[in-house]
């Protein structure tokens, strides 16, 4: 299982909320940070999830695939934030 999804599940985040987080990541990665911060994760695990999201886009793709979402939206969103 994807480590980001695993941390969320360990903290009793529902499947619907997990899907919502990754849909937000595919549409607007910066706004998704707000969604993640509102999940009520302990501070240390919140920092871990935020670091994974920011530093390892491969994990995002893996999670998006695992959840059956559309990764092409992630690529489109990323291009909006690159100069």
N, C-alpha and C positions, 0 to 999 in steps of 0.2 A: 504494500500500500504506500502511496505517496506520503512522504513525511509531513507535509503541510496538512493534508487531510487527516493523517493519524493524530496530530496534535489537536486539531479541531474536534475530532471524535472523542479523544481522551477527555476533553472538557465539555462533553455532552452537547456539542453544537449539532443541531439537527441536520439531516441530509438536505432539507430544503434551504437552510441557512448556508450550508457549504456550497450548494449549487449557486445560491445568490451571490456569495463572495466571488466565486470564479466567473460568473457571468459579469459581475462588476469589473473584475480584472480584465476580461476580454473587451469590455466597452470603454473603460476609463480607469487605467491602473492607479492614477493618483486619487481618484474618488474612492476606489476600492479600499484604500488605507483607512478611510473613515469607517467604512463598513466593518472592516476587520477589528478596528479598535473598539467598536460597540458590541462585540461578542461576549464581553465579560471574562476574557482570558486573564489568568494571573499575569502580572507584569513581566516576569521572566519568560513565560511562554509567548506572550504577545510580542516581545522583542525578538524572540527566535523566529516566529512566523513572519514578522515584518522583514527581518534580515534575509530569510529564505526567498521571500517574494521579490525583494529588491536585487539580490545578488545572484539568484539562480533561475533565470527565465526557463531553463530546461525543466525544472520542477513544475512550473506553471503549465507548460505544454503537457507534461505527463499527467497532471491532475485534470486538465481540461479533457484530455483523451479518455482518462479513467471515468470521468463523469459524462462523457458523450457530448461535450459541447464543441463549438466551432472555433478552432485555434486561429483561423484566418482573421478573426476579429481582433485577436491579440496583436497580430502583426500590423494590422491597420492602425490600431491604437498606438502602438510603439512608434510608428512612423510620424504620428502627430507630435510627438515629444522630442524628436531628434532634429537638431538644427540642420 
